[in-house]
Amino acid sequence: MSARPESAVWPEGQRTAASFYEPLRQPLFRWFWVAAVFSMIALWVHDVANAWFMRDLTNADPFLVSLIQAATSLPVVFLSLPMGTVSDLWDRRHFLVAAQTWMLVMLVALWLVTVSGLMTPTLLIVLTAGLGIGKAMLLPGLSALIPQLISREQLHLGVGLHGMANNSARIIGPALAGGMLMVVGVATVYAFNLLLVLISMLLLLTWRWRGNPSRRERGFVSEVGAGVAYCAGDRRYRTILARVILFFVAASSVHALLPVLVQQAGSFGMSWGMYGLGAVAGAVVFPLLSRIFKTHGQITFGILGHAVFLGCLVLAPNDLARMPVLLMLGVFWFQSMCATQVGLQTALPDAMRARGMGVFTMIAMACFGLGAPLWGAVAKATSPDQAILTATTLSLAALALTYRLRWPTAADAPG
């Protein structure tokens, strides 16, 4: 594996025209990718089952249903940075195994309460937040591992494949959850999710990798502060975040309101499946777009396309007509998210990588966690369609306001 400079921003022009699947030829990355697929499927199965379960428990109250998204997101908001710091200072594979163990404990508790018939909306929110803690442990570590497993020339391919893992799970997970909800019920869905997390943990346990060296030069609080200071001081990092913060708030309207817009459990799973299929299609064309546009252009293209199809969502008269719109929303969501992560990864040295991705995850999930109840409240006060249109307007306005921010180059890298 080639050495990486500790403070360099990798220039846009160094990307090679490698096959999109080339990183999978490397055994370490391949094992990592398979484990990530199972982890992400488990997360999506859980999200879909919980949202539909809350709908049943509350007679489809849009505000209470939206609180499930908030319960998933807010632990990530508060814990991603400290968890990312631990991942930087400790062996990242061991930390991912610890995250999977925590998720197993939470899923067992969720299953036991459900089969005993004791579940209430409040308890569902609490247990969902508990699983969100595991998500906060998992996400920064997964992102930070990618540059350690592949060369910098393949970084955009590795990030794209990691995004494909997530979005393939977005297809498989909701489809599995929707079908199982109709046939066997939510308790069996939770039991199935336990099996998926266990498989992912076993893959990580059998993965032979020497890991990243432990490093702790200061106290833990100082290490957290060092990560924040690095991100605040890096101009490229700040510019990327400024461009996408309000986009994440607007995009959270899809996650918050789709359970209310869709009328049938089967259609709900299929709707998320179409969104995920679009994201996988976006992953396939991502390497081509990365050669046509620089990161700035890719983010602009993704946000603009997402806003257009978000507005089109309110024009669909039924669940079936909504499917192709969700497909295109998935395409542009992937473009925005993946270009953002490539830009941030290139701005971070390895010693700060998990912390930097933790800061990003914290901010993105804060936007989702706060945006979800916001759109739920707007939908309850007006209508779901009006909330979606408001989100579309916010996304376009934010794009216009941030478009002229000067895009930093490699010369702006600190160090």
C-alpha positions in Angstrom: 0.0 0.0 0.0 1.4 3.3 -1.0 2.3 5.9 1.7 0.1 8.9 2.1 1.2 12.4 3.0 -0.1 13.4 6.4 -1.5 16.8 5.4 -1.9 16.7 1.6 -5.1 17.4 -0.3 -5.1 14.9 -3.2 -5.4 16.8 -6.4 -8.5 16.2 -8.6 -6.4 15.5 -11.6 -4.7 12.4 -10.1 -7.7 10.1 -10.6 -7.2 7.2 -12.9 -9.6 5.6 -15.4 -9.7 2.3 -13.4 -12.6 -0.1 -13.6 -15.2 0.8 -11.0 -14.9 -2.6 -9.4 -11.1 -2.7 -9.3 -10.8 -2.1 -5.5 -12.7 -5.4 -5.0 -9.8 -7.3 -6.4 -7.9 -6.5 -3.2 -8.9 -9.1 -0.6 -8.9 -6.7 2.4 -11.2 -4.2 0.7 -13.4 -7.1 -0.5 -13.9 -8.5 3.0 -14.5 -5.0 4.3 -17.1 -4.3 1.6 -19.0 -7.6 2.2 -19.2 -6.9 5.9 -20.4 -3.3 5.2 -23.2 -4.7 2.9 -24.5 -6.9 5.7 -24.2 -4.1 8.3 -26.1 -1.6 6.0 -28.8 -4.1 5.1 -29.4 -4.6 8.9 -29.7 -0.8 9.4 -32.2 -0.4 6.6 -34.3 -3.4 7.6 -34.4 -1.9 11.1 -35.3 1.6 9.9 -38.1 0.4 7.7 -39.6 -2.0 10.3 -39.4 0.7 13.0 -41.1 3.4 10.9 -43.9 1.1 9.9 -44.3 -0.2 13.5 -44.6 3.3 14.8 -47.2 4.0 12.1 -49.2 1.1 13.4 -48.7 2.1 17.1 -49.8 5.8 16.5 -52.4 5.5 13.7 -50.0 7.1 11.2 -49.4 10.4 13.2 -46.9 12.2 10.9 -45.1 13.9 13.8 -44.6 10.7 15.9 -43.6 8.7 12.8 -41.0 11.4 12.1 -39.6 11.0 15.6 -38.2 7.6 14.6 -35.9 9.3 12.2 -34.9 11.7 14.9 -34.3 8.9 17.4 -32.0 7.2 14.8 -30.1 10.4 13.9 -29.6 12.3 17.2 -27.3 9.7 18.9 -25.1 9.9 15.8 -25.2 13.7 16.1 -23.9 13.7 19.7 -21.6 10.7 19.5 -20.0 10.6 16.1 -17.1 12.9 17.0 -16.1 11.1 20.2 -16.6 7.7 18.6 -14.5 8.8 15.6 -11.8 9.9 18.0 -11.8 6.5 19.6 -11.6 4.9 16.2 -8.5 7.1 15.4 -6.8 6.2 18.6 -7.8 2.5 18.8 -7.6 -0.4 16.3 -10.5 0.3 13.9 -11.5 -3.3 13.2 -11.8 -4.0 17.0 -13.9 -0.9 17.4 -16.2 -2.0 14.6 -16.7 -5.3 16.3 -17.6 -3.5 19.5 -20.1 -1.5 17.5 -21.7 -4.7 16.1 -21.8 -6.2 19.6 -23.7 -3.2 20.9 -26.1 -3.4 18.1 -26.8 -7.1 18.8 -27.6 -6.2 22.4 -30.1 -3.5 21.3 -31.7 -5.7 18.7 -32.2 -8.5 21.3 -33.9 -6.0 23.7 -36.1 -4.7 20.8 -37.2 -8.3 19.8 -37.9 -9.3 23.4 -40.1 -6.3 24.1 -42.0 -6.8 20.8 -42.7 -10.5 21.2 -43.8 -9.9 24.8 -46.4 -7.3 23.6 -45.1 -4.6 25.8 -44.0 -2.2 23.1 -45.2 1.4 23.3 -44.3 4.5 21.1 -42.1 5.9 23.8 -40.2 2.6 24.3 -39.8 2.1 20.6 -38.2 5.6 20.4 -35.9 4.8 23.3 -34.7 1.5 21.8 -34.3 3.0 18.4 -32.0 5.7 20.0 -30.1 2.8 21.6 -29.4 1.3 18.2 -28.5 4.8 17.0 -25.6 4.7 19.4 -24.3 1.6 17.6 -24.7 3.5 14.3 -22.6 6.4 15.7 -19.9 3.9 16.5 -20.1 2.2 13.1 -20.2 5.0 10.5 -17.0 7.0 11.1 -14.9 3.9 11.5 -16.3 2.4 8.2 -15.5 5.6 6.3 -12.1 6.0 7.8 -11.0 2.5 6.8 -11.4 3.0 3.1 -8.2 5.0 2.4 -6.2 2.5 4.4 -7.2 -0.4 2.2 -6.8 1.1 -1.3 -4.4 3.5 -3.1 -5.3 7.2 -3.3 -5.8 6.9 -7.0 -8.7 4.5 -6.3 -10.2 6.6 -3.4 -13.2 7.8 -5.5 -13.8 4.2 -6.6 -13.6 2.9 -3.0 -16.0 5.6 -1.7 -18.3 4.9 -4.6 -18.3 1.1 -3.8 -18.9 1.9 -0.2 -21.8 4.0 -1.2 -23.0 1.2 -3.5 -22.9 -1.1 -0.5 -25.2 1.3 1.4 -27.5 1.8 -1.4 -27.7 -1.8 -2.4 -28.7 -2.4 1.2 -31.3 0.4 0.6 -32.8 -1.8 -2.0 -32.5 -5.2 -0.3 -33.3 -4.1 3.2 -36.6 -2.3 2.6 -37.7 -5.0 0.1 -37.0 -7.7 2.7 -38.6 -5.7 5.5 -41.7 -4.8 3.5 -42.3 -8.4 2.4 -41.7 -9.8 5.9 -43.9 -7.2 7.5 -46.8 -8.3 5.3 -46.2 -12.1 5.9 -44.6 -12.7 9.3 -44.8 -9.5 11.3 -42.4 -7.0 12.9 -41.0 -9.4 15.6 -39.7 -11.8 12.9 -38.1 -8.9 11.0 -36.2 -7.9 14.2 -35.1 -11.5 14.6 -33.9 -11.6 11.0 -32.0 -8.4 11.6 -30.2 -10.0 14.5 -28.9 -12.7 12.1 -27.6 -10.0 9.6 -25.7 -8.1 12.3 -24.2 -11.4 13.6 -23.0 -12.3 10.1 -21.3 -8.9 9.7 -19.6 -9.3 13.0 -18.3 -12.7 12.2 -16.8 -11.4 8.9 -15.0 -8.7 10.8 -13.7 -11.2 13.4 -12.2 -13.5 10.7 -10.7 -10.5 8.8 -6.9 -10.7 9.0 -5.5 -7.2 9.1 -2.8 -5.7 11.2 -4.9 -2.6 11.9 -3.9 1.0 12.5 -1.4 1.7 15.3 -2.7 3.0 18.5 -1.8 6.6 19.0 -2.6 8.9 21.9 -0.4 11.9 22.4 -2.8 13.9 24.6 -5.8 13.3 26.8 -9.0 12.1 25.2 -10.8 15.5 25.4 -7.7 17.2 23.8 -7.8 14.6 21.0 -11.4 15.4 20.4 -10.6 19.1 20.3 -7.7 18.5 17.9 -10.1 16.9 15.5 -12.5 19.8 15.7 -9.7 22.3 15.3 -8.3 20.6 12.2 -11.7 20.5 10.5 -12.4 24.1 11.4 -9.0 25.2 10.1 -9.1 23.4 6.8 -10.5 25.6 4.1 -11.5 22.8 1.7 -13.3 20.9 4.5 -15.3 24.1 5.6 -16.3 24.9 2.0 -17.7 21.4 1.3 -19.7 21.4 4.5 -21.1 24.9 3.8 -22.4 23.7 0.5 -24.3 20.6 1.8 -25.6 21.5 5.2 -29.0 22.8 4.1 -29.2 20.2 1.4 -29.2 17.5 4.1 -32.0 19.4 5.9 -34.1 19.4 2.7 -33.3 15.8 1.8 -34.5 14.6 5.3 -38.1 15.4 4.1 -38.0 12.2 2.0 -37.0 10.1 4.9 -39.5 11.8 7.3 -42.6 11.8 5.1 -42.4 8.8 2.9 -44.1 6.6 5.5 -47.0 9.1 5.4 -47.1 9.4 1.7 -47.2 5.7 1.0 -50.4 3.8 1.8 -49.3 0.1 1.8 -46.5 -1.8 3.6 -45.5 -3.6 0.4 -45.4 -0.3 -1.5 -43.3 1.3 1.4 -40.6 -1.3 1.0 -40.7 -1.0 -2.8 -40.5 2.8 -2.6 -37.3 2.6 -0.5 -36.1 -0.1 -2.9 -36.5 2.2 -5.9 -34.7 5.0 -4.0 -31.9 2.6 -3.4 -31.9 1.3 -7.0 -31.5 4.9 -8.2 -28.5 5.3 -5.8 -26.9 2.1 -7.2 -27.4 3.5 -10.7 -25.8 6.7 -9.5 -22.8 4.6 -8.2 -22.3 3.0 -11.6 -22.1 6.4 -13.4 -20.2 8.1 -10.6 -16.7 7.3 -12.0 -17.6 8.8 -15.4 -18.9 11.9 -13.7 -15.8 12.2 -11.6 -13.8 12.4 -14.8 -16.1 15.1 -16.3 -16.7 17.3 -13.2 -14.5 18.2 -10.3 -15.9 17.8 -6.8 -17.5 21.2 -6.8 -19.4 20.5 -10.1 -20.5 17.0 -8.9 -22.0 18.4 -5.7 -23.8 21.2 -7.6 -25.1 18.6 -10.2 -26.3 16.3 -7.4 -28.1 18.9 -5.3 -29.8 20.5 -8.3 -31.1 17.2 -9.7 -32.3 16.1 -6.3 -34.2 19.3 -5.8 -35.9 19.0 -9.2 -37.1 15.5 -8.5 -38.0 16.2 -4.9 -40.5 18.8 -6.3 -41.8 16.2 -8.8 -42.6 13.9 -5.9 -45.7 15.9 -5.1 -47.0 15.5 -8.7 -47.2 11.7 -8.5 -50.9 10.7 -8.1 -50.3 7.3 -6.4 -47.6 4.9 -5.1 -46.9 3.4 -8.5 -46.3 6.8 -10.2 -44.0 7.8 -7.4 -41.6 4.9 -8.1 -39.6 6.5 -11.1 -39.4 9.8 -9.2 -37.8 8.0 -6.2 -35.5 6.2 -8.6 -34.1 9.6 -9.9 -34.0 11.0 -6.4 -31.7 8.1 -5.5 -29.4 8.8 -8.4 -28.9 12.5 -7.4 -28.7 11.7 -3.7 -25.8 9.4 -4.4 -24.0 12.0 -6.6 -24.3 14.6 -3.8 -23.3 12.3 -0.9 -20.5 10.5 -2.7 -18.9 13.7 -4.1 -19.1 15.2 -0.6 -17.3 12.2 1.0 -14.6 12.1 -1.7 -13.9 15.8 -1.1 -13.7 15.4 2.6 -11.6 12.3 2.5 -9.0 14.0 0.3 -8.8 16.9 2.8 -8.1 14.6 5.8 -4.8 13.1 7.0 -5.0 9.5 8.2 -4.4 10.5 11.9 -7.5 12.7 11.8 -9.6 10.7 9.3 -12.2 9.1 11.6 -12.5 12.3 13.6 -13.0 14.3 10.4 -15.6 11.9 9.1 -17.1 11.9 12.6 -17.6 15.6 12.4 -19.2 15.2 8.9 -21.5 12.4 10.1 -22.4 14.5 13.2 -23.4 17.5 11.1 -25.2 15.5 8.4 -27.2 13.5 11.0 -28.0 16.7 12.9 -29.5 18.0 9.7 -31.5 14.8 9.3 -32.4 14.5 13.0 -33.7 18.1 13.3 -35.0 18.2 9.7 -37.2 15.1 10.2 -39.5 16.5 13.0 -39.4 19.9 11.3 -41.0 18.5 8.1 -43.3 16.3 10.2 -44.5 19.4 12.0 -44.9 21.3 8.7 -46.8 18.4 7.2 -49.1 18.2 10.2 -49.8 22.0 10.1 -50.3 22.1 6.3 -49.9 18.9 4.3 -47.2 16.4 3.3 -47.1 17.9 -0.2 -46.7 21.4 1.1 -43.8 20.2 3.3 -42.1 18.6 0.3 -42.4 21.8 -1.7 -41.0 23.9 1.1 -38.0 21.5 1.3 -37.5 21.8 -2.4 -37.4 25.6 -2.2 -34.9 25.5 0.7 -32.6 23.2 -1.3 -32.6 25.4 -4.3 -32.1 28.6 -2.3 -29.1 27.0 -0.4 -27.6 25.9 -3.7 -27.8 29.5 -5.1 -26.4 31.1 -1.9 -23.3 28.8 -1.7 -22.6 28.3 -5.4 -20.0 31.1 -5.6 -17.9 30.0 -2.6 -14.3 29.8 -3.8 -13.3 26.2 -4.2 -10.0 25.5 -2.5 -7.2 23.7 -4.3 -4.3 21.6 -3.1 -2.4 24.8 -2.4 -4.8 25.6 0.4 -4.0 22.4 2.3 -2.7 23.0 5.7 0.8 21.9 6.7 
